[in-house]
Amino acid sequence: WREDGSSKRVTFSSALWGLRSLHASMKANVARIGLLAVCVAATWLRAVALSSTFLERAAPGVAATPGPAAASVESSAHDRRHVVYTADATVFSALLRSMQSLALHVALPGSYTIHLIVPERDLQQASQLTRCFHKALGRGEHGASDVPRVVIHKELPMSFEADYRDRQDLKGHASAFARLFLAQTLPDVGRVLYMDSDTLVMGDLTDLFKLKLTSAVAAVQEGTSFYQLWGKWYPALAQVVPDQTRSIFNDGVMVIDLQRWRSDNITSEFAAWVTKAGAVVDDQLLLNLEFQQSRTFDPLPAEYNYFRVRPTGWPNFGWSGELPPDHPLCQAKILHWTGAKPWNLEQQKLQWIEEYHHLWEAPGTSAADKCEM
């Protein structure tokens, strides 16, 4: 860390040096999994720089000197950065990885508060997840100053039925709808970054908390139209969405102005959309109806929700492969698995975790620091 609190940048040349060293050590195993990509090496080196506060150890009898992250923890409530996940216990393993990746890659992780919104039946497991999170980051040795704070909330009851006709893999995961009620669940919070549990943070997110929003929601456009995703499942949409060729936005990563949401009483409007759509609906459809028909949304750069990641982890269904440094994946700050999850595929799970665990584990993490959910 520099004295002004900013993080040092890992140069491309140093990333190449790291890749060459890695190539030399793995040459004998090329036939098994191939080389890591240039961007993976750069990401790993960046993780080393950003995670230095986690790895500091004071010599016996010598007090550790607090770094910029530690100094920032006493900042006012206005300066805190709020991140929200809504999830049930079936996805807690993925959620833990996402939380760890956030703590590893953002600047000043001690300025973040992570809100976990879970069903009442999963509150106890959410507490266990929080303990695992702190254990993985060494909170017991470093105190609370250099890791995000975690707050657990119970889901509020829904006034309509959840349905995922277009996504069979999401059936039974009604917790996703809790994102529609954040303004009520977090009455004292002004702005949040919402993320799905199937995300990994790859870079700093400071800019998302400094955005000047013109609407209550900012998100990445998906490139898929209303008709392509929902037209055949919800025929009544033709009556409420005149232009069904319009691109929808992906609601897996959103910056949300909760103050504006509350003042405009947006939550109350979702029930009306359920009626107009002619069926019980999914959360992404409701959000797109509200913020593309009644209102507008602010588009985010694609790097904040790179959601076309293949099940094995990278494009083209390979492992890391050889990606040029200007590939969009190398520039991504948030990765998002929107389809099959590699950690749920029995034939790929162990290899995927072995290949990419450095994306959420700090360098030097020991087996004793790990905690399975």
C-alpha positions as CSV (number, residue, x, y, z in Angstrom):
1,W,0.0,0.0,0.0
2,R,1.1,3.6,-0.7
3,E,1.0,6.1,2.1
4,D,-2.1,7.8,0.6
5,G,-4.0,4.5,0.8
6,S,-4.1,3.7,-2.9
7,S,-3.0,0.3,-4.0
8,K,0.1,-0.4,-6.1
9,R,-0.5,-1.5,-9.7
10,V,0.9,-4.7,-10.9
11,T,2.5,-3.9,-14.3
12,F,1.9,-6.1,-17.3
13,S,5.7,-6.8,-17.5
14,S,5.7,-8.2,-14.0
15,A,2.7,-10.3,-14.9
16,L,4.6,-11.7,-17.8
17,W,7.5,-12.4,-15.6
18,G,5.2,-14.3,-13.2
19,L,3.7,-16.2,-16.1
20,R,7.1,-17.2,-17.4
21,S,8.1,-18.5,-14.0
22,L,4.8,-20.4,-13.7
23,H,5.3,-21.8,-17.2
24,A,8.7,-23.2,-16.2
25,S,7.4,-24.9,-13.1
26,M,4.4,-26.4,-14.8
27,K,6.1,-27.4,-18.1
28,A,5.9,-31.1,-17.2
29,N,2.2,-30.9,-16.5
30,V,1.1,-29.0,-19.7
31,A,-0.6,-32.1,-21.1
32,R,-2.8,-32.3,-18.0
33,I,-4.2,-28.8,-17.6
34,G,-2.3,-26.4,-19.7
35,L,-0.7,-23.0,-18.8
36,L,-2.5,-20.4,-16.8
37,A,-3.6,-17.4,-18.9
38,V,-1.7,-14.1,-18.9
39,C,-4.7,-12.5,-17.2
40,V,-4.8,-15.2,-14.5
41,A,-1.2,-14.5,-13.6
42,A,-1.9,-10.8,-13.5
43,T,-4.9,-11.4,-11.3
44,W,-2.8,-13.5,-8.9
45,L,-0.1,-10.9,-8.7
46,R,-2.7,-8.2,-8.1
47,A,-4.1,-10.3,-5.3
48,V,-0.7,-10.5,-3.7
49,A,-0.5,-6.7,-3.6
50,L,-4.0,-6.1,-2.4
51,S,-4.0,-8.8,0.2
52,S,-0.8,-7.7,1.9
53,T,-2.8,-6.6,5.0
54,F,-4.1,-10.1,5.5
55,L,-0.6,-11.6,5.4
56,E,1.2,-9.1,7.8
57,R,2.5,-10.8,10.9
58,A,4.1,-9.0,13.8
59,A,7.4,-10.4,15.1
60,P,7.3,-11.7,18.7
61,G,7.1,-8.7,21.1
62,V,6.7,-6.2,18.3
63,A,3.3,-4.5,17.7
64,A,2.0,-4.5,14.1
65,T,1.6,-1.1,12.6
66,P,-1.9,-0.5,11.3
67,G,-2.1,0.1,7.6
68,P,-4.5,2.4,5.6
69,A,-7.2,-0.2,5.8
70,A,-7.1,-0.3,9.6
71,A,-7.1,3.4,9.8
72,S,-10.2,3.6,7.6
73,V,-12.4,1.4,9.7
74,E,-13.4,4.2,12.1
75,S,-14.9,6.1,9.2
76,S,-18.4,7.5,9.5
77,A,-21.4,5.5,8.5
78,H,-21.7,7.7,5.5
79,D,-18.4,6.4,4.2
80,R,-19.1,2.7,4.6
81,R,-19.7,0.7,1.4
82,H,-22.6,-1.7,1.6
83,V,-22.7,-5.0,-0.3
84,V,-25.8,-7.2,-0.3
85,Y,-26.3,-10.9,-1.0
86,T,-29.6,-12.7,-0.8
87,A,-29.3,-16.5,-0.6
88,D,-30.4,-19.7,1.1
89,A,-28.1,-22.4,2.6
90,T,-28.0,-24.4,-0.7
91,V,-25.6,-21.8,-2.2
92,F,-23.6,-20.9,0.9
93,S,-20.4,-22.5,-0.4
94,A,-20.5,-20.3,-3.5
95,L,-21.5,-17.3,-1.4
96,L,-18.5,-17.8,0.9
97,R,-16.1,-17.8,-2.1
98,S,-17.7,-14.6,-3.4
99,M,-17.3,-12.9,0.0
100,Q,-13.7,-14.0,0.2
101,S,-12.9,-12.7,-3.3
102,L,-14.4,-9.4,-2.4
103,A,-12.3,-9.0,0.7
104,L,-9.2,-10.1,-1.2
105,H,-9.5,-7.7,-4.2
106,V,-11.1,-4.5,-3.0
107,A,-9.1,-1.6,-1.7
108,L,-9.8,-0.8,2.0
109,P,-11.9,-4.0,2.8
110,G,-12.4,-2.7,6.3
111,S,-14.7,0.0,5.0
112,Y,-17.2,-2.6,3.6
113,T,-20.3,-4.0,5.3
114,I,-21.6,-7.3,3.8
115,H,-25.3,-7.8,4.4
116,L,-26.5,-11.4,4.1
117,I,-30.3,-11.7,3.7
118,V,-31.4,-15.3,4.3
119,P,-34.5,-17.4,5.1
120,E,-35.3,-17.7,8.8
121,R,-34.5,-21.5,8.6
122,D,-31.0,-20.7,7.5
123,L,-30.0,-18.1,10.1
124,Q,-27.9,-20.5,12.1
125,Q,-26.0,-21.7,9.1
126,A,-25.5,-18.1,8.0
127,S,-23.8,-17.4,11.4
128,Q,-21.5,-20.4,10.7
129,L,-20.7,-19.0,7.2
130,T,-19.7,-15.7,8.8
131,R,-17.4,-17.5,11.2
132,C,-15.8,-19.4,8.2
133,F,-15.4,-16.0,6.4
134,H,-13.5,-14.4,9.3
135,K,-11.5,-17.5,9.9
136,A,-10.4,-17.6,6.2
137,L,-9.3,-14.0,6.5
138,G,-7.5,-14.4,9.8
139,R,-9.7,-12.1,11.7
140,G,-8.7,-13.7,15.0
141,E,-5.1,-12.4,14.5
142,H,-5.8,-9.1,12.8
143,G,-8.9,-7.9,14.5
144,A,-11.9,-6.3,12.6
145,S,-10.0,-3.4,11.0
146,D,-8.9,-5.1,7.8
147,V,-11.9,-7.3,6.9
148,P,-15.4,-6.4,5.9
149,R,-18.1,-6.4,8.6
150,V,-20.9,-9.0,8.1
151,V,-24.5,-8.4,9.2
152,I,-27.2,-11.1,8.8
153,H,-30.8,-10.3,8.1
154,K,-33.9,-12.4,8.0
155,E,-35.9,-12.4,4.7
156,L,-39.1,-10.4,4.7
157,P,-42.3,-12.2,3.6
158,M,-43.2,-11.8,-0.1
159,S,-46.6,-10.7,-1.3
160,F,-46.5,-12.8,-4.5
161,E,-45.3,-16.2,-5.7
162,A,-41.9,-16.8,-7.1
163,D,-41.6,-18.6,-10.4
164,Y,-38.7,-19.5,-12.8
165,R,-40.3,-21.0,-15.9
166,D,-37.3,-20.0,-18.1
167,R,-34.7,-21.2,-15.5
168,Q,-35.4,-24.7,-14.1
169,D,-32.1,-24.5,-12.2
170,L,-33.5,-21.6,-10.1
171,K,-36.7,-23.2,-9.1
172,G,-37.0,-23.4,-5.3
173,H,-34.6,-20.5,-4.8
174,A,-37.2,-17.9,-3.8
175,S,-34.5,-16.0,-1.8
176,A,-33.5,-14.3,-5.0
177,F,-36.7,-12.2,-4.7
178,A,-35.4,-10.7,-1.4
179,R,-33.5,-8.2,-3.6
180,L,-36.8,-6.6,-4.4
181,F,-37.3,-5.7,-0.7
182,L,-33.9,-4.2,0.1
183,A,-35.3,-0.8,0.9
184,Q,-37.4,-2.3,3.7
185,T,-34.8,-4.8,4.9
186,L,-32.1,-2.1,5.1
187,P,-34.1,1.0,6.2
188,D,-31.0,3.0,7.2
189,V,-28.8,2.3,4.2
190,G,-28.7,4.7,1.3
191,R,-26.8,2.9,-1.5
192,V,-25.9,-0.8,-1.9
193,L,-24.1,-3.0,-4.4
194,Y,-26.1,-6.1,-4.8
195,M,-24.4,-9.3,-6.1
196,D,-25.5,-12.8,-6.7
197,S,-23.8,-15.6,-4.8
198,D,-22.4,-17.1,-8.1
199,T,-20.0,-14.1,-8.6
200,L,-16.3,-13.6,-7.9
201,V,-14.8,-10.2,-7.4
202,M,-11.6,-9.7,-9.4
203,G,-10.8,-6.0,-8.9
204,D,-11.5,-2.9,-6.9
205,L,-15.1,-1.7,-6.7
206,T,-14.6,1.8,-5.4
207,D,-16.0,3.5,-8.6
208,L,-19.4,1.8,-8.2
209,F,-19.9,3.6,-4.9
210,K,-19.0,7.0,-6.5
211,L,-21.3,6.7,-9.5
212,K,-23.7,9.6,-10.1
213,L,-27.0,7.8,-10.6
214,T,-29.8,9.3,-12.6
215,S,-32.2,6.4,-11.6
216,A,-32.6,4.0,-8.7
217,V,-30.8,1.1,-10.4
218,A,-27.6,0.7,-12.4
219,A,-26.9,-2.6,-14.1
220,V,-25.1,-4.2,-17.1
221,Q,-27.1,-4.8,-20.3
222,E,-27.4,-8.5,-21.2
223,G,-27.9,-8.2,-25.0
224,T,-30.8,-10.7,-24.8
225,S,-34.3,-9.3,-25.6
226,F,-37.5,-9.5,-23.7
227,Y,-38.9,-11.8,-26.4
228,Q,-35.9,-14.1,-26.4
229,L,-35.9,-14.7,-22.7
230,W,-39.5,-14.4,-21.6
231,G,-41.8,-14.1,-24.6
232,K,-42.8,-17.8,-24.9
233,W,-43.2,-18.2,-21.2
234,Y,-45.3,-15.1,-20.6
235,P,-47.5,-14.4,-23.6
236,A,-49.3,-11.5,-21.8
237,L,-46.0,-9.6,-21.9
238,A,-46.9,-8.5,-25.4
239,Q,-49.5,-6.2,-23.9
240,V,-47.2,-4.5,-21.5
241,V,-43.9,-4.5,-23.4
242,P,-44.6,-3.0,-26.9
243,D,-40.9,-3.3,-28.0
244,Q,-39.9,-6.9,-27.0
245,T,-36.7,-6.6,-29.0
246,R,-35.2,-4.3,-26.4
247,S,-32.2,-5.6,-24.5
248,I,-32.8,-6.5,-20.9
249,F,-30.3,-5.9,-18.1
250,N,-28.9,-8.6,-15.9
251,D,-29.9,-8.3,-12.2
252,G,-27.0,-10.4,-10.8
253,V,-25.0,-7.2,-10.1
254,M,-26.7,-3.9,-9.4
255,V,-26.0,-0.6,-7.8
256,I,-29.1,0.5,-6.1
257,D,-30.1,3.9,-4.7
258,L,-32.3,2.8,-1.8
259,Q,-33.1,6.3,-0.7
260,R,-34.7,7.0,-4.1
261,W,-36.3,3.6,-4.1
262,R,-38.0,4.4,-0.8
263,S,-39.1,7.9,-1.8
264,D,-40.6,6.6,-5.1
265,N,-42.3,3.7,-3.3
266,I,-41.0,1.3,-5.9
267,T,-41.5,-1.9,-4.0
268,S,-45.3,-1.5,-4.0
269,E,-45.3,-1.4,-7.8
270,F,-44.0,-5.0,-8.3
271,A,-47.3,-6.6,-7.3
272,A,-49.0,-4.6,-10.1
273,W,-46.5,-5.9,-12.6
274,V,-47.2,-9.5,-11.5
275,T,-50.9,-8.9,-12.4
276,K,-50.1,-7.3,-15.7
277,A,-47.7,-10.0,-16.8
278,G,-50.5,-12.5,-16.3
279,A,-48.4,-15.0,-14.2
280,V,-46.2,-15.4,-11.3
281,V,-42.8,-14.2,-12.4
282,D,-39.1,-14.2,-11.8
283,D,-37.1,-11.4,-10.1
284,Q,-35.2,-10.3,-13.2
285,L,-38.4,-10.0,-15.3
286,L,-40.0,-7.8,-12.6
287,L,-37.0,-5.5,-12.3
288,N,-36.8,-5.1,-16.1
289,L,-40.5,-4.3,-16.3
290,E,-40.2,-1.7,-13.7
291,F,-37.0,-0.1,-14.8
292,Q,-37.5,-0.3,-18.6
293,Q,-41.2,0.4,-18.9
294,S,-42.2,2.6,-15.9
295,R,-38.7,4.0,-15.3
296,T,-35.1,3.9,-16.7
297,F,-31.9,2.4,-15.4
298,D,-28.3,3.5,-15.7
299,P,-26.1,1.1,-17.7
300,L,-22.9,-0.2,-16.1
301,P,-19.7,-1.1,-17.9
302,A,-19.6,-4.8,-18.8
303,E,-16.5,-5.3,-16.7
304,Y,-18.7,-5.1,-13.5
305,N,-20.8,-8.1,-14.5
306,Y,-19.0,-10.4,-16.9
307,F,-21.8,-13.0,-17.0
308,R,-20.9,-15.1,-20.0
309,V,-18.4,-17.3,-18.1
310,R,-18.5,-21.0,-19.2
311,P,-19.1,-23.8,-16.7
312,T,-15.4,-24.8,-16.5
313,G,-14.5,-21.2,-15.7
314,W,-13.3,-19.5,-18.8
315,P,-14.6,-19.2,-22.4
316,N,-14.6,-22.0,-25.0
317,F,-15.2,-24.7,-22.3
318,G,-11.4,-25.1,-21.7
319,W,-9.6,-24.4,-18.5
320,S,-7.5,-21.3,-18.3
321,G,-6.0,-21.6,-21.8
322,E,-4.1,-18.8,-23.4
323,L,-5.9,-15.5,-23.3
324,P,-4.5,-12.2,-24.6
325,P,-4.3,-9.5,-21.9
326,D,-6.8,-7.4,-23.8
327,H,-9.5,-10.1,-23.6
328,P,-12.6,-8.8,-21.9
329,L,-12.3,-11.5,-19.3
330,C,-8.9,-10.2,-18.2
331,Q,-10.5,-6.8,-17.6
332,A,-13.4,-8.1,-15.7
333,K,-13.9,-6.8,-12.1
334,I,-16.8,-9.1,-11.3
335,L,-17.2,-12.6,-12.9
336,H,-20.7,-14.1,-12.9
337,W,-21.6,-17.7,-13.7
338,T,-25.1,-17.3,-15.1
339,G,-25.5,-20.9,-16.4
340,A,-24.2,-24.2,-15.1
341,K,-22.1,-23.8,-12.0
342,P,-18.7,-25.6,-12.1
343,W,-18.8,-26.2,-8.4
344,N,-22.0,-28.2,-8.9
345,L,-20.7,-30.4,-11.7
346,E,-19.3,-33.6,-10.0
347,Q,-16.8,-34.3,-12.8
348,Q,-15.3,-30.8,-12.8
349,K,-15.8,-29.5,-9.2
350,L,-12.4,-30.6,-7.7
351,Q,-10.4,-29.6,-10.7
352,W,-12.2,-26.2,-11.0
353,I,-11.4,-25.4,-7.3
354,E,-7.8,-26.5,-7.6
355,E,-7.4,-24.4,-10.8
356,Y,-8.9,-21.2,-9.5
357,H,-8.8,-21.2,-5.7
358,H,-6.3,-18.3,-5.8
359,L,-9.2,-16.1,-7.0
360,W,-10.7,-16.2,-3.5
361,E,-8.0,-17.4,-1.2
362,A,-5.2,-15.1,-0.1
363,P,-1.7,-16.3,-1.0
364,G,-0.3,-18.4,1.9
365,T,-3.7,-19.6,3.1
366,S,-3.2,-22.8,5.1
367,A,-5.5,-25.8,5.3
368,A,-6.3,-24.8,8.9
369,D,-7.7,-21.4,7.7
370,K,-10.1,-23.1,5.3
371,C,-13.7,-23.8,6.3
372,E,-16.2,-25.9,4.2
373,M,-19.9,-25.0,4.2
